[in-house]
Amino acid sequence: MDAAEKTIALFTTRVRQMIIQFEETKKENEELYAMVDERDTAIKRLEAQLTQVHQDYDNLKMARMLEITDGDMESAQKRLAKLIRDVNKCITLLKV
């Protein structure tokens, strides 16, 4: 085998190696794109869930605010009256 044939054989071998490496890289790239698409889908689903949970929380909070019973109102009035008495005591102490 002369030098030209050796060079051609070496070149052919290197080209085949590059083709094999290209195919492996191409396959890995497709797998990575599939993983990214999967993650994007999961992220969109989780964002939709989060939005729904926020809406549910806001609705529950609003319902709780509207659900003031007589006991809650009476309790709030007593606390407010006590706070007013405390403020009045403080005012009288400051006047002295």
N, C-alpha and C positions, 0 to 999 in steps of 0.2 A: 504494500500500500504506500503510495507516495504521499507527499505532504498535502496536496490538494484534496485527495480523497479523505484523508484524516480530518482536514478542516471542514469538509462538507459533512462528514459523519458527525463531528462535534457540533456543528451548526444545527443539523437536523435534530440531534438529541436535545439541544438547548431549546429549540423551537417547540418540540413535543412537551418538554418540561414546562415551558411557559404556557402552553395551551392547557395542560392539566391544572396548573396553578390558577389560570384564568377561570376555568370551569368551577374549581373549588371556591374561589372568591365570589363568583357569580351566584353560586348556590347559597353561600353564607349571606350574601347581600339580600337575596330573596327572603331568607329566613328572618333576617333582621327587620326587613320591611314588614313582614307578616307580624312580627312581635310588636312593632310600633303601631300598626293598625289595630291590633288587639288592645294595646294599652290605651289608644285614643278612644276606642269604643268603651272601654271600662271607665275612663275618665268622664266621658259624656254621660254615661249612665249614673255615675256617682254624683256628678254635678246636678243632674235632674233630681236625684234623691235628696240632695242637700237643699235644693230649692223647695221641694215639697215639704221637707221637715221644717224649714223656716216658715213656710206658709201655715203649716199645722200649728206651730208654736205661736205664731202671731194670732191665729184664730182662737187658740185656747186662752191666750192672755186676754184677748178682747172679751171672750165669753166670761172669764173670771171677773173682769171689771164690771160687766153687766149683771153679774150674779150676786149683787149685794143683797144680803138678807136683812131682816129687821134686827137680828142679833148683831150683825156686823155694824149696822148703822148705829145702834144703841151703844155698842162698845166704842165706836169712834167718837160719838158725842160725849161719852164719859171721859175719854182720854183728852179730848179738846177742852172740856170744862176744867179738868185737873191742870192742864197746861196754863189755862187762863188764870186760875187761882194762884199758881206758882209765879206767874209773871206779875200779878197784882201784889203778891207778898214781896217780891223783889223791888218793885216800885216803891212800896211803902217803906222798906228798909233803906232805900236810897234817899228818901225824903228826910229821914231823921237825922 
